């Protein structure tokens, strides 16, 4: 007879997808902990009796990973190796009815905004006094700060509004309180995230308030870096650039997904901006913040994208010389307006176009990194990996951007601390340095 080794009321939370999902899991885990549950994250141990899968439904690959993960734990549930299996997040929000029919082994499915209902299912209380408090899954010196939920944009390729709903801003007061709690627990870097940062405040203050939020967060003692992610270019509030330049704590960095640079494609994408307006915006940003690092994301293989339209975007990348570029291949998402078009760009062409952009960007990054040799930068160190301490400058976000490596044999820094580093060598995506001052 098999002996059960489960711990009652121990929950293993599995998080898939983006940093916004990570924040949702962190909030959920703190709520569970406050209800006397033992909580682990992405654990390989098999002693938890409850599993919660927080899913992603952004594009095909993310949906496939989410479904495979649900199926994996459904098998575990069917064998009786866990007592309960719950699924939440974007995939569950979008395809709840289908999932209930196809994977009935799951005890219950919940949408993106149904944490109170999930807790109730576990006979736990949703504790309103914990608003803004989380159990961090990032290293303790940085955290993501989600300033709003949902999105009011109408990009034709994007299913996020179907999963996250309309834009809802958090108040400046609540975000400052959350930032103070994070700083109290040792967080030094805040990364502001949302589906769309620049819309912040329009719903509750009737005007864009991202710049005002930056000023308020800069007053929080203990926070040393504030970083902006996911800023939409159309109708961009230019006072944000002035705030970046004026506030020492705000990194000279912005993540602004542009998606494309051909006017016909931008129009079909419903991006509400032209190539010329985009170029003017980037030039204005660099004028107002001369030391700005631009990160952008581009989308290849949109329905009907011709070779000429793609070459237009490729030339745009060469001309604009963005510091950081990421590329997605178009995913045909049902219930989006682009789903009405034929997904007519072959997969191999999408791959070739993505590779071509990254090849151009590698040369740009190589050139930028070579120019840093001999210069000194303030670096925040995240981890030790092999024979190197690994950190980042203010121009780099965790996991997606360049890193600074210094040899453990010749240098010493503390993880989670800043140090002044002289760059002594470089590759396309890494900088090598030595400690000058801690």
HELIX and SHEET records of a PDB file:
HELIX    1   1 UNK A   19  UNK A   34  1                                  16    
HELIX    2   2 UNK A   60  UNK A   78  1                                  19    
HELIX    3   3 UNK A   90  UNK A  102  1                                  13    
HELIX    4   4 UNK A  115  UNK A  121  1                                   7    
HELIX    5   5 UNK A  128  UNK A  130  5                                   3    
HELIX    6   6 UNK A  160  UNK A  164  1                                   5    
HELIX    7   7 UNK A  172  UNK A  184  1                                  13    
HELIX    8   8 UNK A  197  UNK A  199  5                                   3    
HELIX    9   9 UNK A  202  UNK A  205  1                                   4    
HELIX   10  10 UNK A  210  UNK A  218  1                                   9    
HELIX   11  11 UNK A  239  UNK A  246  1                                   8    
HELIX   12  12 UNK A  263  UNK A  269  1                                   7    
HELIX   13  13 UNK A  275  UNK A  288  1                                  14    
HELIX   14  14 UNK A  307  UNK A  320  1                                  14    
HELIX   15  15 UNK A  337  UNK A  340  5                                   4    
HELIX   16  16 UNK A  347  UNK A  370  1                                  24    
SHEET    1   A 5 UNK A  38  UNK A  41  0                                        
SHEET    2   A 5 UNK A   7  UNK A  15  1                                        
SHEET    3   A 5 UNK A  48  UNK A  55  1                                        
SHEET    4   A 5 UNK A  84  UNK A  89  1                                        
SHEET    5   A 5 UNK A 108  UNK A 109  1                                        
SHEET    1   B 6 UNK A 142  UNK A 146  0                                        
SHEET    2   B 6 UNK A 189  UNK A 193  1                                        
SHEET    3   B 6 UNK A 225  UNK A 228  1                                        
SHEET    4   B 6 UNK A 250  UNK A 255  1                                        
SHEET    5   B 6 UNK A 293  UNK A 300  1                                        
SHEET    6   B 6 UNK A 324  UNK A 329  1                                        
SHEET    1   C 2 UNK A 148  UNK A 149  0                                        
SHEET    2   C 2 UNK A 168  UNK A 169 -1                                        
SHEET    1   D 6 UNK A 376  UNK A 385  0                                        
SHEET    2   D 6 UNK A 388  UNK A 392 -1                                        
SHEET    3   D 6 UNK A 403  UNK A 407 -1                                        
SHEET    4   D 6 UNK A 430  UNK A 437  1                                        
SHEET    5   D 6 UNK A 418  UNK A 426 -1                                        
SHEET    6   D 6 UNK A 376  UNK A 385 -1                                        
END                                                                             
